[in-house]
Structure formats: structure tokens, C-alpha cells
Amino acid sequence: MANKETMTGVAYDGLFGGAEVEVLTSNVTVASGQKVKRGTLLSESSGKYSAVAAGGKAVAVAAEDIDAGAADTVGTAYITGYFNREKLIMASGDTVGAHEEELRGVGIFLTSMK
């Protein structure tokens, strides 16, 4: 008799780098006019979150896809945790390394899958 269980709808996407740092989430309001994918680095201004622009300050990671195309939308973001740098999404021309120190300052730590 095999000890095997099949689960439908659950997949590991590699975003988390480990369990060494407690993962905390927060509801955030994503500013209208954008669609944010899970794993996108987010910045905050005047209480609203946006995908971090090159040169911006990252403070969170989107925990889910958030469609704020038509209006401000509340979604979930990770505010602490341990993440794989290769799975994070940022603006074209930007690098995860440019945000690593500021992310550490807010309790988000990075590792590599390599």
C-alpha cells in the first residue's frame, strides 16, 4: 500500500526561500491603472502601493495577482519573509540587488535558488 496523496490545485511556485523568517501579510491598496503579479516588489506612497519603479524603494512583495486596472483595489502583500530572488518581479531595467538592503530593513530577506 503506497502512502501517496494527490492534491489538485496546489503548486509550488518557488517564491519562498525557506521558513527561517516568519511570513507576515497585510492587506494593501494597489493604486489604479496597474495589474500586479504575485512576487512583484511593491513600493508605497500616500497609503497606496504600486509596482516598484527603477530607483524606487521596495517595502513589500505581492502575495497574489492584483488587478487594479480600473480602480484602486485591495490585495494581499507579504511584509516579512524569506524569498527567492530569482522569482521576484520588478520593473524593466531594475534589479533585485538594487533593493536588497532596503528589503532587509523591513524584514524581507532574500536567498538564491542556484
Rosetta blueprint (number, residue, H / E / L):
1 M L
2 A L
3 N L
4 K L
5 E L
6 T L
7 M L
8 T L
9 G L
10 V L
11 A L
12 Y L
13 D L
14 G L
15 L L
16 F E
17 G L
18 G L
19 A L
20 E L
21 V L
22 E L
23 V L
24 L E
25 T E
26 S E
27 N E
28 V E
29 T E
30 V E
31 A L
32 S L
33 G L
34 Q E
35 K E
36 V E
37 K L
38 R L
39 G L
40 T E
41 L E
42 L E
43 S E
44 E E
45 S E
46 S L
47 G L
48 K E
49 Y E
50 S E
51 A E
52 V L
53 A L
54 A L
55 G L
56 G L
57 K L
58 A L
59 V L
60 A E
61 V E
62 A E
63 A L
64 E L
65 D L
66 I E
67 D E
68 A E
69 G L
70 A L
71 A L
72 D L
73 T E
74 V E
75 G E
76 T E
77 A E
78 Y E
79 I E
80 T E
81 G E
82 Y E
83 F E
84 N E
85 R H
86 E H
87 K H
88 L L
89 I E
90 M L
91 A L
92 S L
93 G L
94 D L
95 T L
96 V L
97 G H
98 A H
99 H H
100 E H
101 E H
102 E H
103 L H
104 R H
105 G H
106 V L
107 G L
108 I E
109 F E
110 L E
111 T E
112 S L
113 M L
114 K L
